[in-house]
Amino acid sequence: MHEVKRAAATLSRVTAARFKSPHQLFDWPSAPDPDRLAMSPRLISLSAHPIWATLTDEQRWRAGLLETGYFYSLNISGERELMMGLAARLHQGPLAAASEYLLHFLQEECAHSAVFTRFCRTYLGFVYPDRQMRLPRKFLPGEEEFLFFAQVMIFEHLAGWHNMANARDGEIWPLARSIHEYHAADEARHLAFGRTVVESMWRKHSPGWGERGREQVGHYLRRYLDSLQRLYVSPFVYRDLGLPDAMRLREEVLALPARKEIERAASARAVAFLQRLPGLVLA
Amino acid sequence: MRDEIISRLRFWLMRQNPAATDYEITPDTDIIETGILDSLQLVEFILLVELEAGKRILSEHIDGTWLRTLGGIYDHFFAVDAEAA
C-alpha cells in the first residue's frame, strides 16, 4: 500500500490548497433560467426517443431540469454510500495510513452533496429518493474492500463523464454547467486516488481468490456497471413529466442505440482501467 | 387482484434472474434469503413495486419482512388500495 500512501500525501496537499466552501461557490438565482435547458440536449434521456418530437418546448425544458435534478440526486445517493464507507475506514484497515486524505475526500463529498441538495431543493422542491439498499452477502477475503473502492471508482467515472459532457455545452443554464465543472474537477482527484487503491487491492487480494473467484468478482462488477447505467434513466422523471406508462417508456429509452452509445462512452475509461487488472474479466 | 400483481412481480423476477426458474416462487418464498433477489437487482425491483403501488419503499421495509415475500409485498403495498377500490 506504499503507492496509496504516496498518492494520498500528494492529493492531500492539492486538496487543502484548492478547497472552497460550497456555500460561497455559486450565485443561486431564485428560479431556473427560463430560456435555457439545464442539461445538454443529447444527454436528456428522452431526446433520442420518438416521444421527444411530440413534447412542447416547455416540456423539454422541464425534462432538462428534472433530469439534472435526478442526476444530482443520484450523486447524493452515491456520495452518501461513499461517505459512510470512507468514515468506516478512516482509522482502521488498510487505508488508515491515508486517513489525512480520506478526511479531505470526505469533506469534498460532503460539499458536493450540499451543492446538489441545494440545487434540487431550490429548483425542484425535492431530492429524488435514494433507492439503493444493500443486502447482506458473503465475500471472499478482501473482496468487500476491493468491491467498495471499485464500485466507487465506476460510479465516479460515470458521473465524471456526464459532468464533463454537460460542462462542454456552452448553451445550457450556466449554474448547472458550473456545478458540473466544479464536480468534475474534484472527481478527477478522487479517481486518481481510487484507481491507485483499486489496483493495489487487486494485486493484494485477487491471487488468493482463484480463477473462479476472480470470475465472480468480474461478473459482479459488470452487473454493477450495467445496473448503474440503467439507474441514469428514471421512470420517476417521466412520471413527473406527466408521461404515461413510465416503466415501458424507460425500457424503450434504454434500448435506443443513442442511449447505448452514451453508456459505452460514459463507461469506457472505467472498463479500460478494470480490464487492465491482470485476471479480471468484466463479463 | 392479488394473484395478478403477484404474478406480474414473479414474472419480473424470473426474467431478471434465470436461476429463479429453479425455485418455486410462491407468495411465501423469501426472495432475499434464497438469493432470487440480490442488491444489484433490488433497486430495479423497488422501482417496479413503487411505480405499480404508487408508494415509497424505505429501508426498514427490507429489515422487516414486507419486502421479503411477494405475499408480504402485496399485503403491505397493494392490499389497502385494492380493498378501498
Interface residues (C-beta under 8 A of the other chain):
Chain A: P129 R131 Q132 M133 R134 L135 R137 Y220 R223 Y224 S227 R230 L231 P235 F236 R239 A246 M247
Chain B: I32 L37 D38 S39 L40 Q41 L42 V43 E44 I46 L47 L48 E50 L51 R56 I57 S59 I62
